[in-house]
Amino acid sequence: MAASRVTNDAFISYRREASAMVARAVFQDLRAHRVDVFMDVESIGSGRFDAILKHQIAARPYFLLILTPRALDRCVQPADWLSREIEHALDTQRVIVPIVTPEFSRDDISRYLSGHAGEALGLLNTVNLVHEYWEAAMEKLRDRFLVPIELPTIAPPSDVTQESARITELVAQAPPVTDTQMLVQKHLEAGWAKSKIDPHAAIAEFEEALRLAPDSGEAFAGRGVSRLEGGDPIAALADLNDAIRLVPDSADFHMIRARMRLAQGDESEELARDIDDAVRLDPENAEFRQVRGMLSASRDDYASPLADLTKVIELGKRDASSYKRRGKIHYLSGDAASALADFDEALRLQPEFPEASYFRGRIRCELDDPAGFEDLRRASQSDSPWGAKARALLEARS
């Protein structure tokens, strides 16, 4: 039941892989100034994760969103937790306060958040969290943004309250974030922001982070990505090896190393093992399953990719390309009926889709269905390679 009370309680939402240090520092500052603040952590069991977070968002008027480089990248994934937290904050009409670090690009909001969420966040005033002016930024957050207000809140059930209190105490017991750790975070963010546009400048940032924190797996991973962008794949792979040695349970690091291997044409067992590890560590990641599914299909293994690509759709990635990919595997496996069903859905979702039209037309023609010629004629109007394939097939069957 909703009730109104005057409070400045806050929920901190963040991307663990990108913003955990910033989130913890904000948590510690607010708690030291007697703000009742909740911060989610990985130790929440998967069975309770959804209920606890949703209840905590609805129980607090303020929703603090930590935005750093890479924070929003995975919001395009179906069922992404950060995206779901943002949506729930909007649905429950929480007061959203974006806390941004200097290297965050506001373009990421429209790039990775679609619909109402992107539009709403793009209009909000932000708290700019600059390392050198940390105290001033936090004072601004506390005094100008986190003003006690009366907003309908929903008290969580007693069992959720108890579990939330345990989690908050667990976070509170973490050692204080040091100035050196925040300086490392600053260099990591600068490195990731520069990794695609200026790899050599990015490498310098990551090397400074490693000078300050020699055991930073993220710094090794970032330098590896930047070295690959800079044309040094051997050194890049060595860096990812170090990153995984330091953080063996990072699904992202395993997938980064797998992508490096793919970029070099490496189709060894090490590639398959990296992708398997990424999926094992993050089984709800549709992108990882999609990569594994397509790689398995290239090895004439149809059962495994069909399972992965079906899971991709079950996870919520129900776009035309997902159905097209699965349709192609069904076709290769000899299941024409299932393939047609997938291509039908792909074309329902995206009527102008030459590749799907080509494959549906090809299958229909093989089944002596005259409708196949219409599909091929439609595909043939495209300037894409699938248009050329359709024209060639039409000519061969004329």
ABEGO torsion letter per residue (X at the ends): XBBBBBBABBBBBBBAAAAAAAAAAAAAAAAAAGBBBBBBBAABBAAAAAAAAAAAAAABABBBBBBBBGAAAAAABBGBAAAAAAAAAAAAGBBBBBBBBAABBAAAAAAABBEAAAAAAAABBBBBBBAAAAAAAAAAAAAAABBBBBBBBBBBBAAAAAAAAAAAAAAAABBBBBAAAAAAAAAAAAAAAAAAABAAAAAAAAAAAAAABAABAAAAAAAAAAAAAAGBAAAAAAAAAAAAAABAABAAAAAAAAAAAAAAGBABAAAAAAAAAAAAABAABAAAAAAAAAAAAAAGBAAAAAAAAAAAAAAGBBBAAAAAAAAAAAAAAGBAAAAAAAAAAAAAABABBAAAAAAAAAAAAAAGBAAAAAAAAAAAABABAAAAAAAAAAAAAX
